[in-house]
Amino acid sequence: MKKNTFLAFPLILLSACHGSDTNSDRVAKSTFDEVTAKLEQANKTNDELTKKNQDLAGQLSTANGSIAGLTSERDASLKKVADLNTSIEAEKQNYLTLKSDYDALHLKYQNALSTGKIGPDGKTGFEDELKEKADLLKASEDKLNKMISERDAAISDRDRLNTALKELMERVCR
């Protein structure tokens, strides 16, 4: 009989385990389904975040390109303003020299008129040279005004670019 008991023992264990296996399987299946659902949700969230990161990377790349373009334009504008300032100073000196020459010649002309040094043609001999100096003076003044206008436009452009760059940087940093 002792032998039969040992032979029956595995059957007893098997039947005991079989009953609990069904309950254990249900718990395991339920836990597995719950973990699977959480994993699927985590994967979905991960995919959404990955897409959002890609979108943000694209926006950042576009913003960096825009910043580089605006910076380049601003630098060119700054150079233009500096070049125009240099040209304006040079033209001011030219204008002052022409003005001094014109004033000296005009004084000679006035002296010739006041002393009666008028030729048979009714001219003092300074009229043509005075007209030439006056034309040069007017051309220099016009050139100076044009350069000042161009410089003012370049300054306005520089200010516009600085504002656009500042706004873009603020948007990127948000």
Secondary structure, DSSP 8 states (H G I E B T S, - for coil): -HHHHHHHHHHHHHHHHHHHHHHHHHHHHHHHHHHHHHHHHHHHHHHHHHHHHHHHHHHHHHHHHHHHHHHHHHHHHHHHHHHHHHHHHHHHHHHHHHHHHHHHHHHHHHHHHHHT---TTS--S-HHHHHHHHHHHHHHHHHHHHHHHHHHHHHHHHHHHHHHHHHHHHHHH-
